[in-house]
Amino acid sequence: MRQAPATQAGGAGRDAPLAGLTVLEVGVAMAGPYCGMTLGDYGADVIKVERIGEGDESRTWLNDPYPGKFSSYFAAANRNKRSLALDLKHPDGVAILKRLAAKTDVLIDNFRVGALEKLGLGYDELAAANPRLVYCSISGFGPNGPRAHERANDIFMQAYSGLMSITGEEGRGPVKAGISVADITAGMFGVIGVLLAIEARHRTGRGQRVDTSLLEGQIAMLAQFLTGYFASGRIPVRRGTSSQLGATYQAFQATDDWVVVAAFTQRMWQGVCRAVERTEWTDDPRFESKEKRSANRETLIPMLAARFATRRVDEWIERLSAEGVPCSSVNSIDKVVIDEQVRAREMIVEVEHAIAGKIRMAGLPVKLSSNPGAVRRPPPLLGEHSMEILRETGMGAAEIEALFRLGVVATPNPVPR
């Protein structure tokens, strides 16, 4: 199997779309790091500021660990970054971050609301020294409102936002989405906010504060359900794999596995009827329109299920595809990573890590014809780049050595004298 290269042609260096942009990421787990990684994928120089000792807490979440207790969770959200291990409880550590922020373009913060402000590292303080700074805060609930200072994580927000109320099988309990959808969505909206603020800065010369949260991201993603509720007054319910509106938009069990049928037009419904060899259903007054099929779903779905239970998945895909009906097998991850289309789009990449060896991970989802992004760096060791980052601020060898002796800064390697 051919692997996409870790550094794709034209994706590195000065041609990258965000080349020249400096980002400070003061974040942990997924939301903030995902935002920083995405900016780094497209050329930004991302400096990940981590606590001395533990670093980003997700480094020790040993789900499917690589050698050296290096977690796959951390690896998934922290490529294309440099790591600075810094004690922000020490005044000298705060001073270093202020020094960096004075010359940076973007700061990403996904700590609890007010945490950086207490250290004198809030937007107002940093923007006073650097008016061009774009300061992106990603929190659980946003910086104002009665729950602003409360903690929230992914599964909490899937429940709180209403997402879990529509996820799962009808008549059964709620189900968490398989991915960390609240965290990743917040990170994506953080990227959008940063890019909007940078575009505005081109015209005004000034940065600004960007706020988003897990809550706001999930409410935005529920747009169709909210609008439907306001229009009809009907509360959406769990429908399993099916649509809230259509009866032929769900998974059906075949003899060997599950097949997803996504027939959302009248023409596609007719194609389903031909594929399952029940053309008389097209003239059945109970099923003659999408609205009637939805109203009679409790009758129609068992009828369809009985037909789909008679053949294998590959047979149904052949039959439905011939009728122009979108359909798919329900692929497990091991099948997805060797899929020809996934490979053709270079969505699995490989990078070499000093401890973990070869790490394979998801590729870049947005392709640019002239200025593509790239995976240039593996996820960093804790404090791996502390020395070079401090040198870039203009610090001399004696000053840097003193900071290491005080425990303000750390590196995985001996400090050169």
ABEGO torsion letter per residue (X at the ends): XBBBBABBBGABEAABAABGBBBBBBBBEAAAAAAAAAAAAAGBBBBBBBBBGAEBAAAABBBGBBBGGBBAAAAAAABGBBBBBBBAABAAAAAAAAAAAAABABBBBABBBGAAAAAGABAAAAAAABAABBBBBBBAAEABEAAAABBBBAAAAAAAAGAAAABEBBGBBBBBBABBAAAAAAAAAAAAAAAAAAAAAAAAGBBBBBBBBAAAAAAAAAAAAAAAAAAAGBBBBBAEABBAABAABBBBBBAABBBBBBBABAAAAAAAAAAAGBAAAAABAAAABAAAAAAAAAAAAAAAAAAAAABBAAAAAAAAAAAGBBBBBBBBAAAAAABAAAAAAGABBBBBBAAAEBBBBBBBABBBAABBBBBABBBBBBGAAAAAAAAAAGBBAAAAAAAAAAGABBBABBBBX
